[in-house]
Amino acid sequence: MTQQPIANGDFLTLSLQHPDGLAPMHFNLPDNTTVSVWDSGVICFEPQQPGSKDIVLSCGVHGNETAPIEICAELVQELLTGQLVLKQRLLVLFGNPAAINAGTREINENLNRLFSGHHSMGAGLINAERKRAKALEGYVSRFYSEIRVTDAVPRNRYLYDLHTAIRGSRFEKFAVYPFLHGKPWQKAEFEFLQACDVTTVLLMQTPASTFSYYASNSHGADAFTIELGKVQPFGQNDMQRFTKVRTALRQLVTADNVQTQPFDERQFQLYQVYRAINKQTQEFKLHFADDVENFTSYPLGTLLATDGDTEYRVEREGEAIIFPNAKVAIGQRAMLMVVPTSVASNIS
Ligand SMILES: [Zn+2]
């Protein structure tokens, strides 16, 4: 049997030393779990007798979002060094190694706006992020389709894309549930999110170019973008704040089931998009402080933004701001306005 060839099980460091590509590698762990390195930042684990879940964990789609990168690197290391024994098939993706090295959100373009084929639209595959988005789609497709086990057990697909937000948030952790085209929201997924200490969920009503929407819509995966807190430099994350998510992710990959509480909507803050405000002119201006937290709401009628002669005011009770950014390109979304909602009528 070949020795595990990744020094100290530190796959992140190996990937960051080879951000533009890593030669494929294939080896077994002492418990006969198969490990395959497909590329820089792409590592696939298959236990000999896997459970019914095919799980993708991704991080570093935005290169400066360090906490999820540290969480995934630690998990991979524990698997490679035998401290954790895997139960489920697992693909771990470090989304953008070049941007992680640069300590920036992106090199040329926001990687999380390039999925579901958006990488090849317009100017086409003109930069590293566009090529990476296309490659990541290929790795996810390969992972979900290339399954050694032939039992007739129905398989369930998951993709959790872990992020941290640029700004603070009234609710520190929150998840974005991609548009399901009218299919019911999944109770079991809310229960898993709660086990991860995530009880604020934004329910989307339109398709998106994000990684989680791609996995959900193209592969029928239960998929989420999960925001775990505010961006901090490497080594400056208070890992205590991530204890629950680290524990839940370990259980997810090493056990048949994660320990959860029965779903109770009253324990969640659920929002849906009320409107997206797009920047129309160079005069676009936000009328609140730069450091305002995500999910902040203001009284009815409060002026939120102006764009040339257009004024945007609070129109609905409880309407809250997320992801405001006046610096986007003209035509792009400058902020999202959300309102409280319920899933009671469409959940299974
Ligand atoms: Zn992000």
Boltz pocket constraint, residues with backbone or C-beta under 6 A from the ligand:
constraints:
  - pocket:
      binder: B
      contacts: [[A, 61], [A, 62], [A, 65], [A, 162], [A, 163], [A, 164], [A, 165]]
      max_distance: 6.0
